[in-house]
Amino acid sequence: MDLFDKCTVNLGPLGQYADQAEGYFMFPKLEGDISNKMIFKGKERLIWSLNNYLGLANHPEVRKADAEAAADYGMAYPMGARMMSGQTDYHEQLERELAAYVKRESAYLVNFGYQGMFSVISAIVDRKDVIVYDSEAHACIIDGMRMHFGKRFVYPHNNIDNLEIQLRRAQKMTAQTGGGILVITEGVYGMSGDLGKLDEIIALKSKFNFRLLVDDAHGFGTMGPTGAGTDEYFGVQKDVDLYFGTFAKSMAGIGGFIAGDKHVIKYLMYNMRSQIFAKSLPMPMVLGALKRLELIRTQPEHREKLWTIVNALQQGLKKEGFDLGRTESPVTPVILNGTVGEATQITFDLRENYNIFCSIVGYPVVPKGVILLRLIPTAVHTLEDVAYTIKAFKEVKHKLEQKAYTTEMASIANV
Ligand SMILES: Cc1ncc(COP(=O)(O)O)c(C=O)c1O
């Protein structure tokens, strides 16, 4: 058998739909300025699928800062890993400002949220340590786990009683190995929009000795009175030992950071392999991030506008009887019942007949028989966008209930 035989036989759970879906449901191309309206397949559509929560992607000051940094430094500088030759004052300044914003002693940059997260996990635990994590953890947390040589225990999503059981098991294990315990949760769960129960998890610190790592990819910039994250929202910043944020969402950039006590961040700086053995973030990313952070700190109106849109959309959909699950964040899942085929028919109808572009999530990401249409409100949406979308969703739901959609995959051959 040749190694590559599998590549033509089975493309995997998502790849199996490649022929029918590629370029439309998967790998679609959105063109034009990043905003509430963009071009898809040559037509303007109302876009609800970008994590540009605060609308900073196309903010004139952001565009100017990005362009000036690219003109001044190019995309190459600095060359090499931070440790070898890629260090600059601006990288350090960004870290100081991020740390101050999330109220931690220290912070360190990572080049991508995904890679940074698994790198933090693999650097902070060794084979004596035990990880306890939420069953709905993002893929980057799961990959971090794969790089862990010690034991790991999973608790059902946000089930704190079960977390306690897992912590008891972990405690028994570490009593033998002499290691410590790391609990990992997300701040905002990116598919369902519900929050990791940070307050209840932290309450368990009175019974168990563990450290808490929070991946707040969707909470950074959106949650809490100053937007500093889900732990600020819960008022528990001092009890979250490691706070992780990415630049890919509210910051509309790329990269991320880990923040915590000075000595722990120093340890990560010298032990995160993805940073020691990889090139430093280029200057436009760093200077661009500094500008974005400044706007997040000094212009709360973007967050306020985001929440105006979130509240209008979520309250409006709920009023019309839509099931939004357990969301408490801007992430707005609309949960319907139907097959993967029907899900594609609905999405096709929304895109082609209503010019609404949202993401569709089907099995295996959600259970069989469930269709999840995920809407991401942002500060650049308008209340008219919201009203139009609710009306369209009402019509589409009615059609689904009337069995107007077939269970075949939507045909995208002619679009
Ligand atoms: C919870 C969580 N962690 C990490 C990431 C990865 O972040 P990045 O896109 O910055 O690599 C994501 C992105 O979807 C996420 O939702």
The ligand as a Gaussian input file, in Angstrom:
#p B3LYP/6-31G(d) Opt

LIG

0 1
 C      -10.830000      28.905000      21.288000
 C       -9.867000      29.155000      20.181000
 N       -8.538000      29.054000      20.422000
 C       -7.635000      29.278000      19.460000
 C       -8.026000      29.606000      18.180000
 C       -6.983000      29.798000      17.121000
 O       -6.657000      31.128000      17.004000
 P       -5.855000      31.710000      15.732000
 O       -6.845000      31.848000      14.637000
 O       -5.329000      32.988000      16.245000
 O       -4.794000      30.728000      15.381000
 C       -9.370000      29.743000      17.889000
 C       -9.789000      30.106000      16.512000
 O      -10.807000      29.760000      16.031000
 C      -10.327000      29.522000      18.902000
 O      -11.633000      29.636000      18.668000

